[in-house]
Amino acid sequence: MKRKFWTKEEIDYLIQNYPDKDNEDLAIILNRTKSSIIGKSGRLGLRKSKAFWKRVGRIYAAQCKHTQFKKGNVAKKLNYNSVGRAISDLTKEVFDQAVKEHFEA
């Protein structure tokens, strides 16, 4: 992919809109990748506004509510015996390798 330099207008637009717009939206508007938006905003020291995080936080909370721990719940240790019944076709070695890869990544 060819390197694309930032113009003054693009930087000004990013500075003005980064605090309140989603990175994916900015990437589409500026015809950039999401990674380039994140990188440039980091180099410029830009941060998302509290209003943005409040709005986005509500969206994520609504999507993840069923997976959140409730008061009094305790996380169970993941082991072969607790998961083995659901995935009986996996051997212990394959399961251990999958867990190892997951937590090392």
Residue pairs with C-beta under 8 A, 6 or more apart in sequence:
4 32
4 36
6 40
10 30
10 32
11 40
11 44
13 29
13 30
14 26
14 30
14 37
14 40
14 41
14 44
14 46
15 44
15 46
17 26
17 29
18 26
18 37
18 41
18 46
18 48
19 46
19 47
19 48
19 49
19 52
20 48
20 49
20 51
20 52
21 52
22 56
23 34
23 37
23 38
23 41
24 34
26 32
26 37
27 33
27 34
27 36
27 37
30 37
61 68
69 75
76 82
78 99
80 92
80 95
80 96
83 95
84 90
84 92
84 95
87 95
90 98
